[in-house]
Amino acid sequence: MTTGLHPGETPQDPRPTENKPLPRQDAVLAPPHVENRTRSSVITARAAASFAAVSRSVATARSFVRDTLQGWGFADIVDDAVVLTSELVTNAVVHAGTPADVLCLRADDGVRIEVADRYPEREIPLQGSHINMGSPDREGGRGLQLCAAMATRWGVEYTPTHKQVWFQLDLPDRPVGTRSAGPSLPADLLPLADGRVRVAVVQIDRAGAINAWNEDAEELFGYAPDQVIGKPLTDLAAWPHTPGTSTGVAEALQLSRWEGSYGIRGANGRVTPVYASHLRVRDAAGDPSTVCLLVRDDERAVLQTPIRMPSGDSSGSGEGQATDPFEVFIGSPAPDDLDGLLQRTVERARDMLDGDSAFLLLATDDETELEVRASTGLPSARQRFARVPVEAGPGRYGSARMPAVHDDLTAVPGAVPLLNGTGMRSVVTVPLKVEGRLTGSLGVAAEAQGRYSNEEALRLQFAADRIALAVESARLGELERLRRGSLSFLVEASDLLAGTLDRDQTLALMAQMTIPTLATWCAVYTIADQASDPYLSYVLHEDEDLIDGLKALLSKIRPPEPIPTPGARVWTAPAEAAHQAALRTSMRSLGLGEPATVSSGIGTTLATASAVGGETVVLPLVARNRVIGMLTLGKPTDEHFRQEILELAEDLSRRAALALDNARLYSERMAISQSLQRSLLPPELPEIDGVEVEVIYRAAGEGNEVGGDFYDLFPIRDGAYGFAIGDVCGTGPEAAAVTGLARHALRLLAREGYAGPAVLERLNSAIIDEGARSRFLTLLYGELWPQEDGSAVLKVVCAGHPLPLRLRQDGTVEPAAEPQALLGVMEDLELYEQTVTLDPGDVLLCVTDGVTERREGTRMLGDDGLTEVLTTCTGLTAGAVAARVMRAVERFASDAPSDDMAILAMRVPGLQQD
């Protein structure tokens, strides 16, 4: 850091000519409520300093401004100036990553401070453009908001090479003699003074040695100036060692302002009790020194600062309320949300102890771990929600339940895990307790070693005690909101998961419910059986462009072990693989690694590696005492999961596991059912020379492929074919069982040479033999013989079934058989067959009652409706006839069919003409 202080002169503009503001229309950001820079006041002193782009520069800049203004006697505005400078320097060295230049200008009515950074790619805003000062909840970007709230005047000036923010603080307008006053007292109540009151003025240099000693000091203590100049003040001071503190005279001389009592050993060997007021100043060369004003202790009223009454108590009565210690530390108004309160706490704690960083951790419900909730001066995005054990060191020394001071963290590795690799050397931590229960831990750290002592620990503990109850109250409020949100989330998730029995849809719902509510990315592994390895079934990322890369990365690493232990466990393999992939990609781009090979797959990019580089947890999917899969949740680089989120994810995984297992069982049973049903359907229909055949079959009920209706067409012998269409009473598996019996019995009996009536009589006996499982059956059975002249001869038996309809070429429609008794009711049947000849162009249409009994309210399609549809099919092929009939049936009613339907159409096209 380079500094320069020149009191008592009126300087020229300290900035180079090339850094002067650009013309107003394209350089100066001047919102309507902000005044541009003013030069009306006479500058009487200035101090400048440059700070490197490292985090410790923020604390150094605060000290620089504090010392400068204290030396100028501007104690009234020191606190505001330090806060504003701290925010602006933080923006420069931490967020912009550039050095910061700080310039302090003293005038007769206040002080002006300018902070400039050297960010090279900043755009110059246009005059009058909208100004977005950011969110007050963010750690960075609040400098302009604070300037607007606290400064008398402020502004922002841009050049192509740097940005400069300036603010001016005016001194309070107080008439002379009214800064503090006491009441008029009678003469006998005034403090006693032994003769003339003598005020010793002693100046101490940087090394703690005396370099000025006035006449009153010589009179009070008996030393001539040449006897003491050059000697350390500690040789003369008798310092009281107060229990619980370690501050001595040497430490007191380093403070910017100090008041208190100690003793001075005089030339006669006696100790004279004195009351002292110390002020730290800096001379024209920039060297710090301390001016000490000393009086006899019984004359302390001459120097002692009056106790300040609470602001707003102007009545002077004794009924004024005492200042709230919580408001003193946090400020007013206090943030009304937990994150804002915690962030304000760490910033105030850092400033109070002049640290480089600060952090606050909240305890989990069982007090076994601490979770990082707020930090400043640390990579907060990386550390947020990181968890560390409560007992983080050897024995009681490292416990978070007691205040602790570490002079050098390198001597106690792992004492404060949060600070590992951050460059912090010394730290003081204190617990936050409510009614004796640990609720959190507050710490302040510095890059230098030996910065903190028991006195700082006591100060920080006092502040922690003031805020602990407010923090715990806000934390409980947040937990209540999270629990209510969690219950709503779980209720909605349960409804969605229960609404589907499709396995793939269940996997997709599992992933979509977790992103982005619980995690940034999600992967679901499934396990088919105990002997199978986990299989990567579904991958989802909140950024769709990264899904393919993420899937490629996960497919290259071994899946997590299927451990049934409940709860989330950390899985480090994705982060390690992402790190290695990113390293190889970077080396190849620099030409330092092996040449990249051409691959048809999707390569892992740096963006993918960054997206998977954070914390990854695995939750087992356990259903019916078996691990059926794993739910994997991940965060981007250096991010961690909150404990409440992990508990919510565990609840979700239990519900998702049961839904996934139900979907699996349903899929297995559906596959078995469909396989059995397909076995009841006839194989592919044979091709018959001279006859067109078309079949349409629709089983009622979701997932059913076969019901109570059935059809068949099969060869019996050379030149002869059997066909059948039937309807078993009822639907579902019981009806399908009779369907299978009927179809296979028809084929067997027909191929044994039995005629149509004999085939149906024997089938009737077989159905009756089924006993309680039997179902009555309507059946149309016939045998078909194509003829050489292009016609076809049919022998038909219609046992209780809807009559077949014959469509002639002239458009007339007529029944092709007579009704007879149905099967499965009477044991002795006497059936007969009828012969029908189909001429070229004729169509025979056979349907089940699901077609004719199609209903819409009180209307029914019926035989007449079917006949009317068939009359419009003259000249159509068998396939077109079947399709038109089915379309008519579907359009007749808006509801889904409640009965099975089968349509068998046969047409004789006739001989082809050459």
PEHU-V739565 format. One record per backbone hydrogen bond with DSSP energy under -0.5 kcal/mol. CO is the residue of the C=O (numbers start at 1). NH is the residue of the N-H. E is the energy in kcal/mol with one decimal. If there is no record, write none. Layout:
CO&NH&E, CO&NH&E
This chain:
2&50&-0.8, 4&48&-1.3, 6&9&-0.7, 9&11&-0.8, 16&19&-1.3, 17&20&-1.7, 23&26&-1.6, 23&27&-0.8, 24&27&-0.6, 24&28&-0.7, 25&127&-1.0, 27&29&-0.5, 27&158&-1.1, 28&30&-0.9, 29&156&-0.9, 31&34&-1.9, 42&44&-0.5, 42&108&-0.7, 44&8&-1.3, 44&9&-1.2, 45&106&-3.5, 46&6&-1.7, 47&104&-3.6, 48&4&-1.0, 49&102&-3.1, 51&100&-2.2, 52&54&-2.0, 54&57&-1.6, 55&58&-1.6, 55&59&-0.5, 56&60&-1.8, 57&61&-2.6, 58&62&-2.0, 59&63&-2.2, 60&64&-2.2, 61&65&-2.4, 62&66&-2.6, 63&67&-2.8, 64&68&-2.2, 65&69&-2.6, 66&70&-2.3, 67&71&-2.2, 68&72&-1.4, 69&74&-3.0, 70&73&-1.1, 74&77&-1.1, 75&78&-0.7, 77&81&-2.2, 78&82&-2.6, 79&83&-2.2, 80&84&-2.3, 81&85&-2.4, 82&86&-2.5, 83&87&-1.9, 84&88&-2.2, 85&89&-2.8, 86&90&-2.0, 87&91&-2.1, 88&92&-1.5, 89&93&-3.0, 90&94&-2.1, 90&95&-1.6, 91&96&-2.4, 92&97&-0.5, 92&98&-2.3, 99&118&-0.5, 100&51&-2.8, 101&116&-2.4, 102&49&-2.4, 103&114&-2.6, 104&47&-2.3, 105&112&-2.7, 106&44&-2.9, 106&45&-1.1, 107&110&-0.6, 109&171&-2.7, 110&107&-2.5, 111&169&-2.6, 112&105&-3.2, 113&167&-2.2, 114&103&-2.4, 115&165&-2.9, 116&101&-2.5, 117&163&-1.0, 119&122&-0.7, 123&125&-0.7, 126&129&-1.8, 130&132&-0.6, 131&133&-0.7, 135&138&-1.4, 142&146&-2.4, 143&147&-2.3, 144&148&-2.4, 145&149&-1.5, 146&150&-2.7, 147&151&-1.9, 153&168&-3.0, 155&166&-2.3, 156&29&-1.3, 157&164&-3.1, 158&22&-0.8, 162&159&-2.4, 163&117&-2.4, 164&157&-3.2, 165&115&-2.9, 166&155&-2.2, 167&113&-2.6, 168&152&-2.2, 168&153&-1.4, 168&170&-0.5, 169&111&-2.3, 172&174&-1.6, 175&178&-1.5, 186&189&-1.5, 187&190&-1.1, 193&195&-1.3, 198&200&-0.6, 200&202&-0.6, 200&294&-2.5, 201&214&-1.4, 202&292&-3.5, 203&211&-2.8, 203&212&-1.0, 204&290&-2.5, 205&208&-1.9, 208&233&-1.9, 209&205&-2.9, 210&230&-3.3, 212&203&-1.5, 214&218&-1.7, 215&219&-2.4, 216&220&-2.4, 217&221&-2.4, 218&222&-2.0, 221&267&-2.6, 224&227&-1.7, 224&228&-0.8, 225&228&-1.1, 225&229&-2.5, 228&231&-2.5, 231&210&-2.7, 232&235&-1.5, 233&236&-1.6, 233&237&-2.0, 236&265&-3.3, 237&239&-0.7, 238&263&-1.8, 240&242&-1.1, 242&245&-1.7, 248&252&-2.5, 249&253&-1.9, 250&254&-0.5, 251&254&-1.1, 251&255&-0.6, 252&255&-0.8, 256&280&-2.6, 258&278&-3.5, 260&276&-3.1, 262&274&-3.1, 263&238&-3.1, 264&266&-0.6, 264&272&-2.9, 266&269&-1.6, 270&266&-3.3, 270&272&-0.6, 271&273&-0.6, 272&264&-2.0, 273&297&-2.1, 274&262&-1.6, 275&295&-1.8, 276&260&-1.9, 277&293&-2.2, 278&258&-1.9, 279&291&-2.6, 281&289&-2.5, 283&286&-1.9, 284&5&-0.5, 287&283&-2.4, 289&281&-3.1, 290&204&-3.1, 290&292&-0.5, 291&279&-1.9, 291&293&-0.5, 292&202&-2.7, 292&294&-0.5, 293&277&-1.9, 294&200&-2.9, 295&275&-2.8, 296&299&-2.0, 297&300&-1.3, 299&302&-2.1, 300&303&-1.3, 300&304&-3.3, 310&313&-1.9, 312&314&-1.4, 317&320&-0.8, 324&328&-2.1, 325&329&-1.9, 326&330&-2.9, 327&331&-1.9, 337&341&-2.2, 338&342&-2.8, 339&343&-2.4, 340&344&-2.3, 341&345&-2.0, 342&346&-2.2, 343&347&-1.9, 344&348&-2.3, 345&349&-2.5, 346&350&-2.3, 347&351&-2.2, 348&352&-2.5, 349&353&-1.8, 350&355&-2.6, 351&354&-0.6, 357&445&-2.6, 358&376&-2.4, 359&443&-2.6, 360&373&-2.2, 360&374&-1.5, 361&441&-2.5, 362&371&-3.1, 364&367&-1.6, 368&390&-1.9, 369&364&-2.3, 370&388&-2.4, 371&362&-2.5, 372&385&-3.0, 374&360&-2.5, 376&358&-2.2, 378&380&-2.2, 379&382&-0.8, 379&383&-2.0, 380&384&-2.3, 383&386&-2.4, 384&640&-0.8, 386&372&-2.9, 388&370&-3.2, 390&392&-1.7, 390&400&-0.9, 393&395&-0.8, 394&397&-0.8, 395&398&-0.9, 396&399&-1.3, 398&392&-1.0, 399&402&-0.9, 404&429&-2.7, 405&407&-0.6, 406&427&-1.9, 407&450&-2.4, 408&411&-1.4, 409&412&-0.7, 412&415&-1.9, 414&417&-0.5, 416&419&-1.9, 417&420&-1.5, 419&422&-2.0, 425&409&-3.0, 426&446&-2.6, 427&406&-3.1, 428&444&-2.3, 429&404&-2.8, 430&442&-2.9, 431&433&-0.6, 432&439&-3.2, 432&440&-1.3, 434&437&-1.7, 437&434&-2.2, 439&363&-2.0, 440&432&-2.6, 441&361&-2.8, 442&430&-2.8, 443&359&-2.3, 444&428&-2.4, 445&356&-2.0, 445&357&-1.9, 446&425&-2.4, 446&426&-1.8, 448&426&-0.6, 448&451&-0.5, 453&457&-1.8, 454&458&-2.3, 455&459&-2.1, 456&460&-2.7, 457&461&-2.5, 458&462&-2.2, 459&463&-2.0, 460&464&-2.6, 461&465&-2.5, 462&466&-1.4, 463&467&-1.4, 464&468&-1.7, 465&469&-0.5, 467&471&-2.7, 468&472&-2.6, 469&473&-2.4, 470&474&-2.4, 471&475&-2.6, 472&476&-2.5, 473&477&-2.0, 474&478&-2.2, 475&479&-2.6, 476&480&-2.3, 477&481&-2.0, 478&482&-2.7, 479&483&-2.7, 480&484&-2.2, 481&485&-2.5, 482&486&-2.7, 483&487&-2.4, 484&488&-2.1, 485&489&-2.4, 486&490&-2.8, 487&491&-2.4, 488&492&-2.3, 489&493&-2.5, 490&494&-2.6, 491&495&-2.1, 492&496&-2.3, 493&497&-2.7, 494&498&-2.3, 495&499&-0.8, 496&499&-0.6, 497&500&-0.9, 501&503&-0.5, 502&506&-2.1, 503&507&-2.2, 504&508&-2.0, 505&509&-2.3, 506&510&-2.3, 507&511&-1.8, 508&512&-2.6, 509&513&-2.1, 510&514&-0.9, 511&515&-1.2, 514&518&-2.6, 514&519&-2.0, 519&516&-0.6, 520&542&-2.0, 521&634&-2.2, 522&540&-2.7, 523&525&-0.5, 523&632&-3.0, 524&537&-2.3, 524&538&-1.5, 525&630&-2.4, 526&535&-2.8, 529&532&-1.6, 535&526&-2.5, 535&537&-0.9, 538&524&-2.8, 540&522&-2.9, 542&544&-0.7, 543&546&-2.1, 544&547&-1.2, 546&550&-2.3, 547&551&-2.6, 548&552&-2.2, 549&553&-2.1, 550&554&-2.6, 551&555&-2.0, 552&556&-0.5, 553&556&-1.1, 554&557&-1.0, 561&563&-2.0, 567&620&-0.5, 569&618&-2.6, 570&572&-0.5, 572&576&-2.3, 573&577&-2.8, 574&578&-2.6, 575&579&-2.4, 576&580&-2.5, 577&581&-2.5, 578&582&-2.6, 579&583&-2.3, 580&584&-2.6, 581&585&-2.4, 582&586&-2.4, 583&587&-2.4, 584&588&-2.4, 585&589&-2.2, 586&590&-1.3, 587&592&-3.2, 587&593&-0.9, 588&591&-1.0, 601&603&-0.6, 603&605&-0.6, 605&609&-2.2, 606&610&-2.3, 607&611&-1.9, 608&612&-1.2, 609&613&-0.6, 610&613&-0.6, 610&637&-2.1, 613&638&-0.8, 615&635&-1.6, 616&571&-3.1, 617&633&-2.4, 618&569&-1.8, 619&631&-3.1, 620&622&-0.8, 621&623&-0.5, 621&628&-2.8, 621&629&-0.9, 623&626&-0.7, 626&623&-2.5, 626&628&-0.7, 628&527&-2.5, 629&621&-2.9, 630&525&-2.8, 630&632&-0.6, 631&619&-2.7, 631&633&-0.5, 632&523&-2.3, 633&617&-2.6, 634&520&-2.1, 634&521&-1.6, 635&614&-1.7, 636&639&-1.9, 639&615&-2.5, 642&646&-1.9, 643&647&-2.1, 644&648&-2.0, 645&649&-2.6, 646&650&-2.0, 647&651&-1.8, 648&652&-2.3, 649&653&-2.4, 650&654&-1.6, 651&655&-1.7, 652&656&-3.0, 653&657&-2.4, 654&658&-1.7, 655&659&-2.2, 656&660&-2.8, 657&661&-2.3, 658&662&-2.4, 659&663&-2.3, 660&664&-2.0, 661&665&-2.7, 662&666&-2.6, 663&667&-2.5, 664&668&-2.5, 665&669&-2.6, 666&670&-2.6, 667&671&-2.3, 668&672&-2.2, 669&673&-2.8, 670&674&-2.8, 671&675&-2.0, 672&676&-2.5, 673&677&-2.8, 674&678&-2.6, 675&679&-1.2, 676&680&-0.7, 677&680&-1.3, 677&681&-0.7, 678&681&-0.7, 687&689&-0.5, 688&691&-1.8, 691&688&-0.5, 692&907&-2.2, 694&905&-2.8, 696&903&-2.5, 698&901&-2.9, 701&704&-1.4, 708&728&-2.7, 709&707&-0.6, 710&726&-2.3, 712&724&-2.3, 714&722&-3.2, 717&716&-0.5, 717&720&-2.2, 720&716&-2.3, 720&717&-1.0, 721&784&-3.2, 722&714&-2.6, 723&782&-2.4, 724&712&-2.1, 725&780&-2.5, 726&710&-2.0, 727&778&-2.3, 732&736&-2.2, 733&737&-1.8, 734&738&-1.3, 735&739&-2.0, 736&740&-2.2, 737&741&-1.8, 738&742&-2.8, 739&743&-2.6, 740&744&-2.1, 741&745&-2.2, 742&746&-2.4, 743&747&-1.8, 744&748&-2.1, 745&749&-2.8, 746&750&-2.5, 747&751&-2.0, 748&752&-0.8, 749&754&-1.6, 750&753&-1.5, 755&759&-2.4, 756&760&-2.0, 757&761&-2.2, 758&762&-2.2, 759&763&-1.8, 760&764&-2.2, 761&765&-1.7, 762&766&-2.0, 763&767&-2.2, 764&768&-2.1, 765&769&-2.0, 766&770&-0.5, 767&770&-1.3, 768&771&-1.7, 770&773&-1.5, 771&774&-1.8, 776&729&-2.2, 777&823&-2.7, 778&727&-2.6, 779&781&-0.6, 779&799&-3.1, 780&725&-2.0, 781&797&-3.1, 782&723&-2.7, 783&795&-2.0, 784&721&-2.1, 785&793&-2.5, 787&790&-1.4, 791&787&-3.0, 792&838&-3.3, 793&785&-2.7, 794&836&-3.5, 795&783&-2.0, 796&834&-2.7, 797&781&-2.5, 797&799&-0.7, 798&800&-1.1, 798&820&-1.5, 799&779&-2.0, 804&816&-2.7, 805&807&-0.5, 805&845&-3.1, 806&808&-0.6, 806&814&-1.8, 807&843&-2.3, 808&811&-1.8, 812&808&-2.6, 814&806&-3.3, 820&800&-1.5, 823&777&-2.4, 827&829&-0.7, 829&831&-0.5, 834&796&-3.4, 836&794&-3.6, 836&838&-0.5, 837&839&-0.7, 838&792&-1.7, 839&842&-2.6, 842&908&-2.1, 843&807&-3.2, 843&845&-0.5, 844&846&-0.5, 844&906&-2.4, 845&805&-2.5, 846&904&-3.2, 848&851&-1.8, 848&852&-0.9, 849&853&-2.2, 851&854&-1.1, 852&862&-3.2, 854&861&-2.4, 856&859&-1.8, 859&856&-1.9, 861&865&-1.3, 862&866&-1.9, 863&867&-2.4, 864&868&-2.4, 865&869&-1.9, 866&870&-2.2, 867&871&-1.8, 869&872&-1.2, 870&873&-1.9, 871&874&-0.6, 873&876&-2.0, 877&881&-2.4, 878&882&-2.3, 879&883&-2.2, 880&884&-2.4, 881&885&-2.1, 882&886&-2.1, 883&887&-2.3, 884&888&-2.1, 885&889&-2.1, 886&890&-2.4, 887&891&-2.2, 888&892&-1.1, 889&893&-0.6, 890&893&-0.6, 901&698&-2.9, 902&848&-1.4, 903&696&-2.2, 904&846&-2.9, 905&694&-2.3, 906&844&-3.3, 907&692&-3.4, 907&909&-0.8, 908&841&-5.0
